[in-house]
């Protein structure tokens, strides 16, 4: 979605991507799925901040690529992943931009998790 200008054209939402040196973790059912001091935090107009985790700090053995994709006019096409738990998969719990648009190139290949589909996403010192 964009913001309409007086001339009727739309501009893409502004996003801000900054390095986050704080410890960020994704925890679900007592299992840590991601743990890093090297995430990026993305702030987008009208949305909650999102932490993007480098794959090296994500337990990729606990993720399974989904056939589900979504499109963002600012960031591009997102690939989704199921979270593999002891109780079965949590469908499309994470996503990644494999070939992001220029505005989101910093998060290429990084993974983000839906707050609503995991127990906790912690950010500590």
C-alpha positions as CSV (number, residue, x, y, z in Angstrom):
1,X,0.0,0.0,0.0
2,X,1.2,3.5,-0.7
3,X,0.5,7.0,0.2
4,X,-1.3,9.0,-2.4
5,X,0.2,12.3,-3.5
6,X,-1.7,15.3,-4.8
7,X,-0.9,14.3,-8.4
8,X,-2.7,10.9,-7.9
9,X,0.5,8.8,-8.0
10,X,1.4,6.5,-5.2
11,X,4.7,6.3,-3.4
12,X,5.9,3.1,-1.6
13,X,5.9,3.0,2.2
14,X,9.1,4.2,3.7
15,X,11.0,1.5,5.5
16,X,14.0,1.8,7.8
17,X,16.4,-1.1,8.3
18,X,19.0,-0.7,11.1
19,X,21.6,-3.1,12.6
20,X,20.5,-4.3,16.0
21,X,23.3,-5.3,18.4
22,X,21.0,-6.4,21.1
23,X,20.4,-10.1,21.7
24,X,17.3,-11.2,19.9
25,X,15.8,-14.7,20.2
26,X,12.8,-16.6,18.9
27,X,11.4,-19.2,21.4
28,X,8.5,-21.5,20.9
29,X,7.5,-24.4,23.2
30,X,10.7,-23.9,25.1
31,X,12.9,-24.4,22.0
32,X,15.1,-21.6,20.8
33,X,14.8,-21.3,17.0
34,X,16.9,-18.2,16.6
35,X,19.5,-16.5,18.8
36,X,21.6,-13.6,17.5
37,X,23.4,-10.3,18.3
38,X,23.4,-9.6,14.5
39,X,19.8,-9.0,13.5
40,X,18.4,-6.1,11.5
41,X,15.3,-4.3,12.8
42,X,12.9,-3.1,10.1
43,X,10.5,-0.3,10.9
44,X,7.7,0.2,8.4
45,X,5.1,2.9,8.4
46,X,1.9,1.6,10.2
47,X,3.5,-1.7,11.3
48,X,5.2,-3.2,14.3
49,X,9.0,-3.4,14.2
50,X,10.3,-6.7,12.8
51,X,13.6,-8.5,13.6
52,X,15.4,-10.2,10.7
53,X,17.8,-13.0,11.8
54,X,20.9,-14.1,9.9
55,X,20.5,-17.7,8.8
56,X,23.7,-18.6,10.6
57,X,21.9,-17.8,13.9
58,X,18.7,-19.7,13.0
59,X,18.2,-23.4,13.6
60,X,17.4,-24.1,9.9
61,X,16.9,-27.8,10.6
62,X,13.7,-26.8,12.4
63,X,12.4,-24.9,9.4
64,X,10.8,-26.3,6.3
65,X,10.2,-24.2,3.2
66,X,6.6,-23.6,2.3
67,X,5.0,-23.2,-1.1
68,X,3.3,-20.0,0.3
69,X,4.6,-16.7,-0.9
70,X,3.5,-13.1,-0.3
71,X,4.4,-9.8,-2.1
72,X,5.2,-6.5,-0.5
73,X,5.5,-3.5,-2.9
74,X,8.5,-2.1,-0.9
75,X,10.4,-5.3,-0.1
76,X,9.4,-7.7,-2.9
77,X,8.5,-11.4,-2.9
78,X,8.7,-13.3,0.4
79,X,9.3,-17.0,0.8
80,X,7.6,-18.6,3.8
81,X,8.7,-21.4,6.2
82,X,6.9,-23.8,8.5
83,X,8.3,-24.1,12.0
84,X,8.9,-27.8,12.8
85,X,7.8,-28.5,16.4
86,X,7.4,-31.7,18.5
87,X,3.6,-31.2,18.1
88,X,3.8,-30.8,14.3
89,X,4.4,-27.8,12.0
90,X,3.4,-24.2,12.7
91,X,2.5,-23.2,9.2
92,X,4.1,-20.2,7.6
93,X,5.7,-19.0,10.9
94,X,8.7,-17.4,9.2
95,X,9.5,-15.6,6.0
96,X,12.5,-14.4,4.0
97,X,13.2,-12.1,1.1
98,X,15.5,-14.1,-1.2
99,X,15.7,-11.4,-3.9
100,X,14.4,-8.3,-2.2
101,X,13.8,-5.0,-3.9
102,X,16.6,-2.3,-3.6
103,X,15.0,-0.7,-0.5
104,X,15.3,-4.0,1.4
105,X,18.6,-5.4,0.1
106,X,20.1,-5.4,3.7
107,X,17.7,-8.2,4.8
108,X,18.3,-10.5,1.8
109,X,18.2,-14.1,3.0
110,X,17.5,-13.1,6.6
111,X,14.5,-14.7,8.4
112,X,11.7,-13.0,10.3
113,X,9.1,-14.7,12.4
114,X,5.4,-13.9,12.9
115,X,4.9,-12.7,16.5
116,X,1.5,-14.4,16.5
117,X,2.8,-17.8,15.5
118,X,5.6,-18.2,18.1
119,X,5.6,-18.0,21.9
120,X,8.1,-15.2,22.2
121,X,10.5,-13.0,20.3
122,X,12.8,-11.5,22.9
123,X,15.0,-8.5,22.6
124,X,17.4,-8.1,25.5
125,X,20.7,-6.3,26.2
